[in-house]
């Protein structure tokens, strides 16, 4: 099989050495393709999505995703060799390499509900490619998917009478939201998996050549298809497990008067353990950790490994418990009732430097406090008010007068009986807490769910201050 994109095109065909199409303009597809276009001006990169508003935002001055440094990358390449379009079929037909970066949410129905990945969008894309791709393509799985998903794509392509023979690769993303541009610029590794056939090896090398324009070759790992697919789930499961482990220990620290940060520092000095992802908090969130661990538990059950499934499921249970425990501690400290009390929730995004609210711990905390009849006032510097309300109450749900969104941290805290830090935004470290304390009913409480504040200084002001694992 001769892959046409491995040779330079004729000058009358295109000025670009290669054409890439990415289906899906979300948190993964948009930044990843922008970086490829930024680093490789001789490659044409088109990001397509059926969501017209999202594509319009990518073509505007206000991008749909907030990531430090992303604006500069996009604006440098956009219009030069980076394009955003709703013409999905046209981009597929013209492309040499097709990245599939669509949503793979946890199923909410039928077999595997609540754990298995919903692959309807993957299947829909595969069918569209089969319909349009009349010349050889490389199809790259960028979405987080269960192991053996490539088989589904291959079978759909093989069953279509007009589809050309294509190679399917796995190239999982390992980005951390908030540092996506830095992660793309200087990745720990790029993982590419493919079939160990001459055609598969040629496809792998074609994709390696794209990343090798700026990533050192020794950081580009190549594996078989199934190892690559599984590695993404396992990486996120291991990271989530570390967070749940230190959060479990944070509860023990509170009971024994130990300090979880001191414990984490001590064990992190062990080279076998290391210091990363040992920061106790109100709980992890985001689009990946919970979804991928649940998917892993479902795969283990599917392959007859219930003990392994139970182990990984415990990671999620501890995380859910930690979020409930944080809200319960607020209620307990405020004399076992927060009814009609104003609680300021600072931060709603699942972590700082992003506007992503998927699976954010703030949703659980706000809902638990509302259930206790608190008056919850939320502030986040990057998440719009309508999104906060929709996430907490549910899309289309009637308004709840007990839930409001403030335009600033000071507005949220004014007159509050308690302050809960839920996202570690830097601005929360430098607020004038003495002035805030003066405007609060006494005793005034502050609960640091991210351990970013100096509790001793807050207590000196007069706060009844507590942190996680302190």
C-alpha positions in Angstrom: 0.0 0.0 0.0 1.5 3.3 -1.1 0.4 6.2 1.1 0.2 9.3 -1.0 0.9 11.8 1.8 4.4 10.3 2.4 5.5 12.1 -0.8 5.5 15.8 -1.5 2.5 17.0 -3.5 2.9 18.5 -7.0 3.0 22.3 -6.9 -0.2 22.6 -8.9 -2.1 20.4 -6.4 -1.3 22.2 -3.1 1.3 24.3 -1.4 1.0 22.2 1.7 3.1 19.0 2.3 0.2 17.4 4.1 -3.4 18.0 5.0 -4.8 17.2 8.4 -8.5 17.2 9.4 -9.7 17.1 13.0 -13.3 16.1 13.7 -14.2 17.8 17.0 -13.4 21.4 18.1 -13.4 20.8 21.8 -10.9 21.0 24.6 -8.6 18.4 22.9 -9.1 18.9 19.2 -8.9 22.7 19.2 -5.6 23.2 21.2 -3.9 20.2 19.7 -4.5 21.1 16.1 -3.6 24.7 16.8 -0.2 23.6 18.1 0.4 21.4 15.1 -0.4 24.2 12.8 1.7 26.6 14.8 4.8 24.3 14.8 4.4 23.0 11.2 3.5 25.9 8.7 3.8 23.4 5.8 0.9 21.3 7.1 -2.7 22.5 6.5 -4.9 21.8 9.5 -8.6 22.1 9.4 -10.7 21.6 12.6 -14.4 20.8 11.8 -17.4 20.5 14.0 -21.2 20.5 13.4 -21.6 23.0 16.2 -21.8 26.3 14.3 -21.5 28.5 17.4 -18.3 26.7 18.5 -16.7 27.1 15.1 -17.7 30.8 15.0 -16.1 31.2 18.4 -12.8 29.6 17.2 -12.9 32.1 14.3 -13.6 35.1 16.6 -11.5 37.2 18.9 -13.0 35.3 21.9 -12.1 31.6 21.8 -14.6 29.1 23.3 -11.8 27.6 25.5 -9.7 29.5 28.0 -6.1 28.2 28.2 -3.1 30.4 29.1 -1.2 31.1 25.8 -3.8 29.6 23.5 -4.9 32.9 22.0 -1.5 33.7 20.7 -1.0 30.2 19.2 -4.4 30.3 17.4 -4.1 33.8 16.1 -0.6 33.2 14.7 -1.7 30.2 12.7 -5.3 30.9 11.9 -5.9 31.8 8.3 -2.3 30.8 7.4 -2.6 27.0 7.8 -5.1 26.7 10.6 -8.8 26.7 9.6 -12.1 26.1 11.5 -15.1 24.9 9.5 -18.5 23.2 9.7 -17.8 21.4 6.3 -17.1 18.0 7.9 -17.3 15.9 4.7 -15.3 18.3 2.6 -12.5 18.4 5.1 -12.5 14.5 5.4 -12.3 14.1 1.6 -9.3 16.5 1.3 -7.3 15.2 4.3 -4.4 12.8 4.4 -4.7 12.3 8.2 -8.0 12.5 10.1 -8.0 13.0 13.8 -11.1 11.9 15.7 -11.6 14.0 18.7 -15.3 13.8 19.6 -16.9 13.4 22.9 -17.0 9.9 24.5 -19.2 10.5 27.6 -20.2 7.9 30.2 -23.3 6.1 29.1 -26.5 7.1 30.9 -28.7 4.3 29.5 -28.8 0.6 28.8 -26.0 -1.9 29.2 -23.0 -0.3 31.1 -25.0 2.8 32.2 -23.0 4.9 34.6 -19.7 3.3 33.7 -19.2 2.3 30.0 -18.2 4.9 27.4 -20.9 6.0 25.0 -19.3 5.5 21.6 -22.2 6.7 19.4 -20.2 9.7 18.2 -17.2 7.6 17.4 -19.4 5.3 15.4 -21.1 8.2 13.6 -17.7 9.6 12.6 -16.5 6.3 11.4 -19.6 5.9 9.2 -19.1 9.4 7.8 -15.4 8.7 7.0 -16.4 5.4 5.3 -18.9 7.3 3.1 -16.5 10.1 2.1 -13.0 8.6 2.1 -12.5 7.2 -1.4 -8.7 7.6 -1.1 -6.4 6.1 1.6 -6.4 7.9 4.9 -4.8 7.6 8.3 -7.5 7.8 11.0 -6.2 8.8 14.4 -8.1 8.1 17.6 -7.6 11.2 19.7 -10.7 10.7 21.9 -10.4 8.8 25.1 -11.8 5.4 24.2 -12.0 1.8 25.5 -9.4 -0.7 24.4 -10.3 -2.4 21.1 -12.4 0.5 19.8 -10.2 0.6 16.7 -11.8 -2.7 15.7 -15.2 -1.0 15.5 -13.8 1.7 13.2 -12.0 -0.9 11.1 -15.1 -3.0 10.7 -17.3 -0.1 9.7 -14.7 1.0 7.1 -14.3 -2.5 5.7 -18.1 -3.0 5.4 -18.5 0.1 3.2 -18.3 -0.7 -0.5 -16.8 2.7 -1.5 -14.4 3.2 1.4 -10.7 3.2 0.6 -8.4 1.1 2.7 -7.4 3.2 5.7 -5.0 2.7 8.7 -6.3 3.3 12.2 -3.9 4.7 14.8 -4.3 5.5 18.5 -2.7 8.8 19.6 -4.2 9.6 23.1 -3.8 13.0 24.6 -2.2 13.6 28.0 -3.0 17.3 28.4 -3.8 18.9 31.7 -6.3 21.7 31.5 -4.8 25.0 32.6 -1.4 24.0 31.2 -2.4 22.6 27.8 -0.3 24.9 25.7 2.8 24.1 27.8 2.0 20.4 27.7 1.7 20.5 23.9 4.9 22.6 23.5 7.0 20.3 25.7 5.2 17.0 26.2 6.5 14.3 28.5 5.8 11.9 25.7 3.7 11.4 22.6 2.2 8.0 22.3 1.3 6.5 18.9 -0.1 3.0 18.5 -0.8 1.1 15.3 -0.9 -2.3 13.7 2.4 -4.1 13.4 2.1 -4.5 9.6 4.0 -2.8 6.8 1.0 -0.5 6.2 0.6 0.1 9.9 4.2 0.9 10.4 4.2 3.4 7.5 1.2 5.1 9.0 2.8 5.3 12.4 5.9 6.9 10.9 3.8 9.4 9.0 2.3 10.6 12.3 5.6 10.5 14.0 7.0 12.8 11.4 4.3 15.4 12.3 5.1 15.5 16.0 8.9 15.2 15.3 8.8 18.8 13.9 9.1 20.0 17.5 9.1 17.0 19.9 12.4 15.1 20.4 12.2 11.7 18.7 13.1 9.9 22.0 9.9 11.2 23.5 7.7 9.8 20.8 6.7 6.3 21.9 5.3 3.8 19.4 3.3 0.7 20.5 0.8 -1.7 19.2 -2.7 -0.4 18.8 -4.2 -1.9 21.9 -1.4 -0.9 24.3 -1.9 2.7 23.2 -5.6 2.6 23.7 -5.3 1.2 27.2 -2.5 3.4 28.3 -4.7 6.5 28.3 -7.2 5.0 30.7 -4.5 3.6 32.9 -2.6 6.9 33.1 -5.7 8.8 34.2 -6.7 6.0 36.6 -3.2 6.1 38.3 -3.4 9.9 38.7 -6.9 9.7 40.1 -5.9 7.0 42.5 -3.1 9.1 43.9 -5.5 12.0 44.5 -8.1 9.7 46.2 -5.3 8.1 48.3 -4.0 11.4 49.7 -7.6 12.6 50.2 -8.4 9.5 52.2 -5.3 10.2 54.3 -6.5 13.8 54.8 -9.4 12.6 56.8 -7.1 10.6 59.0 -4.9 13.6 59.5 -7.8 15.7 60.7 -8.7 12.9 63.2 -5.2 12.5 64.5 -4.0 16.2 64.3 -1.4 15.4 61.7 -0.9 17.8 58.7 -1.6 16.3 55.3 0.8 18.6 53.6 3.6 17.6 55.9 2.7 13.9 55.3 2.6 14.4 51.6 6.0 16.2 51.6 7.5 13.4 53.6 6.3 10.5 51.5 6.9 12.5 48.3 10.6 12.6 49.0 10.7 8.9 48.4 11.9 8.5 44.8 9.7 5.5 44.5 6.6 7.6 45.2 7.4 11.2 44.1 5.7 14.4 45.0 3.2 14.9 42.1 -0.6 14.5 42.6 -0.3 14.3 46.4 -2.1 17.6 47.0 -5.2 17.0 49.2 -8.3 18.9 48.1 -12.1 18.9 48.0 -11.8 16.3 45.3 -10.8 15.9 41.6 -13.0 16.9 38.7 -12.7 17.4 35.0 -13.8 15.5 31.9 -11.3 12.6 32.2 -10.6 11.2 35.6 -14.0 10.0 36.7 -15.1 9.0 33.2 -11.9 7.0 32.5 -11.8 5.2 35.8 -15.5 4.2 35.4 -14.7 3.0 31.9 -11.8 1.0 33.2 -14.0 -0.7 35.9 -16.5 -1.6 33.2 -13.8 -3.1 31.0 -12.5 -5.1 33.9 -16.0 -6.5 34.6 -16.5 -7.2 31.0 -13.4 -9.3 30.8 -14.3 -11.2 34.0 -12.1 -9.3 36.5 -14.5 -8.2 39.3 -11.8 -7.8 41.9 -9.8 -5.4 39.7 -13.0 -3.5 38.9 -13.8 -3.1 42.6 -10.4 -1.8 43.3 -10.7 1.0 40.7 -14.3 1.7 41.6 -13.1 2.5 45.1 -11.1 5.5 43.7 -14.4 7.1 42.6 -16.1 6.3 45.8 -13.4 8.0 47.9 -13.6 11.1 45.6 -17.4 11.3 45.9 -17.1 10.9 49.7 -14.5 13.7 49.9 -16.8 16.2 48.2 -19.7 15.2 50.5 -17.4 15.4 53.6 -16.3 18.9 52.7 -19.9 20.2 52.6 -20.8 18.2 55.7 -17.9 19.7 57.6 -19.2 23.2 56.7 -22.7 22.3 58.1 -21.2 20.7 61.2 -19.0 23.7 62.0 -21.9 26.2 61.6 -23.7 24.5 64.5 -25.3 21.8 62.4 -27.4 24.1 60.3 -26.8 26.4 57.4 -30.4 27.1 56.7 -30.9 30.7 55.5 -27.1 31.4 56.1 -25.1 33.0 53.3 -22.3 30.7 52.1 -19.8 32.2 49.6 -18.3 29.6 47.3 -15.2 30.9 45.7 -14.3 29.0 42.5 -16.5 26.9 40.3 -14.1 25.5 37.5 -12.7 22.1 38.3 -9.2 23.7 38.6 -7.6 27.1 38.1 -6.7 28.5 34.6 -9.6 26.8 32.9 -13.3 27.5 32.4 -14.1 23.8 32.3 -16.8 22.8 34.8 -17.2 19.1 33.9 -17.5 17.0 37.1 -16.2 19.9 39.1 -16.4 19.4 42.9 -18.2 22.7 43.2 -21.4 21.2 41.7 -21.6 18.6 44.5 -20.7 21.2 47.2 -23.3 23.7 46.0 -26.0 21.1 45.7 -25.3 19.7 49.2 -25.5 23.2 50.7 -28.7 24.0 48.8 -30.2 20.8 50.1 -29.4 22.1 53.6 -31.3 25.3 52.7 -28.2 27.6 52.6 -28.1 30.7 50.5 -25.2 29.9 48.2 -23.4 32.7 46.4 -20.8 31.6 43.8 -18.0 33.5 42.2 -15.6 32.3 39.5 -13.4 34.5 37.4 -13.8 32.5 34.1 -17.1 30.6 34.3 -20.2 32.6 33.2 -23.1 32.8 35.5 -25.6 31.0 33.3 -23.3 28.0 33.1 -22.9 27.9 36.9 -26.7 27.9 37.4 -27.2 25.3 34.7 -24.6 23.0 36.2 -25.9 23.2 39.7 -29.6 23.1 39.1 -29.6 21.2 35.8 -30.2 22.5 32.3 -33.8 23.8 32.0 -34.5 23.5 35.7 -36.5 26.3 37.4 -34.5 29.0 39.1 -33.7 28.6 42.8 -33.6 31.9 44.7 -31.1 30.4 47.1 -28.5 30.2 44.4 -26.9 33.4 43.1 -23.7 34.3 41.2 -21.6 37.2 42.2 -19.5 39.4 39.9 -16.5 39.4 42.3 -15.1 37.6 45.2 -15.7 40.6 47.5 -19.3 40.7 46.5 -19.8 37.0 47.2 -18.1 37.3 50.6 -20.0 40.4 51.7 -22.2 39.4 54.6 -21.4 35.7 54.3 -21.5 33.5 57.4 -18.8 31.3 55.8 -16.4 31.2 52.8 -15.6 28.0 51.0 -12.6 27.9 48.6 -13.3 25.3 46.0 -11.0 26.2 43.1 -7.4 27.3 43.6 -7.5 30.5 41.6 -4.5 32.7 42.4 -6.6 35.7 43.1 -8.1 34.0 46.2 -4.6 34.0 47.8 -4.4 37.8 47.8 -7.8 38.9 48.8 -8.1 41.5 51.7 -9.4 39.0 54.2 -9.2 41.5 57.0 -11.7 43.7 55.2 -13.8 40.7 54.3 -13.8 39.5 57.9 -15.1 42.9 59.0 -18.2 42.6 56.8 -19.1 39.1 57.9 -21.4 38.0 60.8 -19.5 36.6 63.7 -18.1 34.0 64.2 -16.9 34.1 60.6 -15.8 30.8 59.1 -13.5 30.0 56.1 -13.0 26.5 54.7 -10.1 26.1 52.4 -10.8 23.2 50.1 -7.5 23.6 48.2 -5.1 24.4 51.0 -3.9 27.6 49.4 -4.4 30.0 52.3 -2.3 30.7 55.5 -4.7 29.4 58.2 -2.6 30.9 61.0 -2.9 34.4 59.5 -6.6 34.0 59.0 -7.0 32.9 62.6 -5.1 35.9 63.7 -7.6 38.1 61.9 -10.4 36.3 63.7 -11.6 33.7 61.3 -12.4 30.2 62.3 -10.3 28.8 59.5 -9.9 25.1 58.5 -8.3 23.3 55.6 -8.3 19.8 54.2 -6.3 17.4 56.3 -5.3 20.1 58.8 
